[in-house]
């Protein structure tokens, strides 16, 4: 017989799910799963929550860029920032890429210890609010009624700021050395003709890898419910594919829609960046909602 208290305890301290349970959608039929997803997408206001994520993400951009410049200056790696900017220019709309390049160029000569520490403090503030907002959305997706207390939530948020900053730096380093590794192996295999078409795929592969690892970490650490770590889950796969597709599609839309810059003027770069943050947050929360529905279905089957 269904016992609500048992289900609540399992939601908070749930056993690790197997990949078979995850990919069988917790025993739900595809029809029931889609109906539940559509119902909860509206009821939990996923779109509105992603708009809040975009707001805090935008305010985190400037201190994040300053910290990236400061850390990059300490690393003995040439062209780290330039290679990253080239990747941004290849994937994002022109006005966004130009805005980021302009910001970095203006900041490059002004970085000092005071500015770095101030940016770190500001990033911790805005970043913690960003992940707190994400945490509330994921808790709602998992049906958690008693989220973490204030200090635990802030600690988790700060941990995620640090982890994603570290992951971003690793991705930047991979952008520098990845093409060199590819070039070496193609030369050894006498496939030099493949170098030019291979590099764009490698760049998008790195973005997909970053999103896959980042989303899987978010879905593991941020929710108040205890779940296992799954690198590839339906939710992380949707978040990754959705973000990569949104990045390509937004770049094509903004650069092809000739009235975009005419409408937004000098704010075109910020508007496009906000749209990208909004879409990324939308796919992250949708991926969390997908994993939450599967998780609740598995828990319900164990207390039935």
C-alpha positions in Angstrom: 0.0 0.0 0.0 1.2 3.5 -0.9 2.8 5.2 2.2 3.4 8.9 1.8 5.8 9.1 4.7 7.9 6.2 3.3 8.0 8.0 -0.1 9.1 11.2 1.6 12.0 9.4 3.4 13.0 7.7 0.1 12.9 11.0 -1.8 15.3 12.5 0.7 17.6 9.5 1.2 17.0 7.5 -1.9 19.2 4.5 -2.9 21.3 4.7 -6.0 19.4 4.0 -9.1 20.8 1.6 -11.8 21.3 2.8 -15.3 18.6 0.3 -16.4 16.1 2.0 -14.1 17.2 5.4 -15.4 16.9 4.6 -19.1 13.7 2.7 -18.7 12.2 6.0 -17.4 11.6 4.5 -13.9 9.1 2.1 -15.4 6.9 4.8 -16.9 5.6 4.4 -20.5 6.8 7.0 -22.9 3.3 8.4 -23.1 2.9 8.8 -19.3 6.4 10.2 -19.1 5.7 12.9 -21.7 2.4 13.8 -20.1 4.1 14.2 -16.7 6.9 16.3 -18.2 4.5 18.7 -19.9 2.3 19.0 -16.8 5.2 19.7 -14.5 7.0 22.0 -16.9 4.1 24.4 -16.7 3.2 23.9 -13.0 6.8 24.4 -11.8 7.2 27.5 -14.1 10.4 26.2 -15.7 10.5 29.1 -18.2 10.2 31.7 -15.5 12.9 30.0 -13.4 15.3 29.9 -16.3 14.7 33.7 -16.8 15.9 34.2 -13.1 18.9 32.0 -13.9 19.7 34.2 -16.9 19.5 37.3 -14.8 22.1 36.1 -12.2 24.3 34.6 -14.9 24.5 37.9 -16.7 25.7 39.6 -13.5 28.3 36.9 -13.0 29.8 37.4 -16.4 32.1 40.4 -15.6 33.7 39.0 -12.4 34.1 35.7 -14.1 36.0 37.2 -17.0 38.2 39.1 -14.6 39.0 35.9 -12.7 39.7 34.0 -15.9 42.1 36.7 -17.0 43.9 36.7 -13.6 44.2 32.9 -13.5 45.2 32.7 -17.1 48.1 35.2 -16.5 49.5 32.8 -13.9 49.4 29.7 -16.2 52.5 29.1 -18.4 50.3 28.5 -21.4 50.5 30.8 -24.4 47.5 32.1 -26.3 45.1 30.6 -23.8 42.7 33.6 -23.9 43.0 34.2 -27.6 42.2 30.5 -28.4 39.2 30.7 -26.1 38.0 33.9 -27.8 38.4 32.2 -31.2 36.1 29.4 -30.0 33.6 31.9 -28.7 33.7 33.8 -32.0 33.1 30.5 -33.9 30.1 29.5 -31.8 28.4 32.6 -30.6 26.7 35.5 -32.5 29.1 38.1 -33.7 27.9 40.9 -31.4 28.3 38.6 -28.3 31.8 37.5 -29.4 32.8 41.2 -30.1 31.4 42.3 -26.7 33.4 39.6 -24.8 36.6 40.4 -26.7 36.1 44.1 -26.0 35.5 43.5 -22.3 38.6 41.3 -22.1 40.8 43.7 -24.0 39.7 46.6 -21.7 40.3 44.5 -18.5 43.6 43.0 -19.6 45.7 46.0 -18.5 43.9 46.8 -15.3 44.0 43.4 -13.5 45.5 43.7 -10.0 45.1 41.9 -6.7 42.4 44.2 -5.4 40.3 43.9 -8.5 40.8 40.1 -8.5 39.8 39.7 -4.9 36.8 42.0 -5.4 35.7 40.0 -8.5 36.1 36.7 -6.6 33.8 38.1 -3.8 31.3 39.4 -6.4 31.3 36.1 -8.3 30.7 34.2 -5.0 27.7 36.4 -4.3 26.1 36.3 -7.7 27.2 32.7 -8.3 25.7 31.5 -5.0 22.4 33.2 -5.9 22.5 31.6 -9.4 23.0 28.1 -7.9 20.5 28.7 -5.1 17.9 29.5 -7.8 18.9 26.4 -9.7 18.7 24.4 -6.5 15.1 25.5 -5.8 14.1 24.5 -9.3 15.7 21.1 -9.0 14.2 20.5 -5.6 10.8 21.3 -7.0 11.5 18.8 -9.8 12.4 16.1 -7.3 9.4 17.0 -5.1 11.6 17.8 -2.1 9.5 19.5 0.6 12.4 20.2 3.1 15.4 21.6 1.2 18.8 22.2 2.7 19.1 24.9 5.4 20.4 28.3 4.4 24.1 27.7 5.2 24.2 24.3 3.6 22.7 25.7 0.5 25.2 28.5 0.3 28.1 26.1 0.9 26.9 23.9 -2.0 26.5 27.0 -4.2 30.0 28.1 -3.5 31.3 24.6 -4.2 29.6 24.7 -7.6 31.1 28.1 -8.4 34.5 26.7 -7.7 34.0 23.4 -9.6 32.5 25.1 -12.7 35.3 27.7 -12.8 37.8 24.9 -12.6 36.0 22.9 -15.3 35.9 26.0 -17.5 39.7 26.5 -17.1 40.3 22.9 -18.0 38.1 23.3 -21.1 40.1 26.4 -22.1 43.3 24.5 -21.7 41.9 21.7 -23.8 41.0 24.2 -26.5 44.8 25.1 -26.7 46.2 21.6 -26.6 43.4 19.7 -28.3 44.2 20.8 -31.9 47.9 20.1 -31.3 47.1 16.5 -30.2 44.7 16.0 -33.1 47.4 17.4 -35.5 50.0 15.0 -34.1 47.9 11.9 -34.5 46.7 12.9 -38.0 50.2 13.4 -39.1 51.3 10.0 -37.6 48.4 8.4 -39.5 49.2 10.4 -42.6 45.7 11.9 -42.6 46.8 15.6 -42.8 43.9 16.4 -45.2 41.5 15.8 -42.3 42.9 18.5 -40.1 40.7 21.4 -41.3 37.4 19.6 -41.1 38.3 18.0 -37.8 38.9 21.2 -35.8 35.3 22.5 -35.8 34.0 19.1 -34.6 36.7 19.0 -31.9 35.6 22.5 -30.7 31.9 21.5 -30.5 32.9 18.2 -28.9 34.6 20.2 -26.2 31.5 22.3 -25.6 29.4 19.2 -25.5 31.8 17.5 -23.1 31.8 20.6 -20.8 28.0 20.7 -20.7 27.8 16.9 -20.1 30.2 17.0 -17.2 28.8 20.3 -15.8 25.2 19.2 -16.0 25.9 15.8 -14.4 27.7 17.5 -11.5 24.8 19.9 -11.1 22.2 17.1 -11.0 24.4 15.2 -8.5 25.4 18.0 -6.0 22.8 20.8 -6.2 19.5 19.0 -5.4 18.7 18.5 -1.7 17.7 14.9 -2.4 20.5 12.3 -2.3 21.1 10.8 -5.8 24.0 9.0 -7.3 26.4 10.4 -9.9 25.4 9.6 -13.5 27.6 11.1 -16.2 25.1 10.2 -18.9 21.5 10.4 -17.9 18.4 11.4 -19.9 18.5 14.8 -18.2 22.2 15.5 -18.8 21.9 14.4 -22.4 18.9 16.7 -23.0 20.8 19.6 -21.3 23.9 19.0 -23.5 22.2 18.5 -26.8 19.8 21.4 -26.1 22.6 23.8 -25.2 24.8 22.9 -28.2 21.8 23.2 -30.5 20.7 26.5 -28.9 24.2 27.9 -29.3 24.3 27.0 -33.0 20.8 28.1 -33.6 21.1 31.4 -31.7 24.3 32.3 -33.6 22.6 31.6 -36.9 19.4 33.5 -36.0 21.2 36.7 -34.6 23.7 36.9 -37.5 21.1 36.2 -40.2 18.3 38.4 -38.8 19.5 41.7 -40.1 17.1 43.8 -38.0 18.3 42.3 -34.7 21.1 44.9 -34.2 18.8 47.6 -35.6 16.2 46.8 -32.9 18.5 46.4 -29.9 21.3 48.8 -31.1 24.3 48.8 -28.7 22.5 46.4 -26.4 22.4 43.7 -29.1 25.3 41.8 -27.5 23.7 41.8 -24.0 20.3 40.8 -25.5 21.8 37.9 -27.4 23.8 36.8 -24.3 20.7 37.0 -22.1 18.8 34.8 -24.7 21.7 32.3 -24.6 21.7 32.2 -20.8 17.9 31.8 -20.8 18.0 28.9 -23.2 20.8 27.2 -21.3 18.9 27.6 -18.1 15.8 26.3 -19.7 17.5 23.1 -20.9 19.3 22.6 -17.6 16.1 22.8 -15.6 14.3 20.7 -18.2 17.0 18.1 -17.8 16.7 18.2 -14.1 12.9 17.9 -14.4 13.4 14.8 -16.6 15.7 13.2 -14.0 13.3 14.2 -11.2 10.3 12.5 -12.8 12.3 9.3 -13.3 13.6 9.4 -9.7 10.1 9.9 -8.3 8.8 7.0 -10.5 11.6 4.7 -9.1 10.8 5.8 -5.6 7.1 5.2 -6.1 7.7 1.7 -7.4 9.7 0.9 -4.3 7.0 1.9 -1.8 4.1 0.5 -3.8 
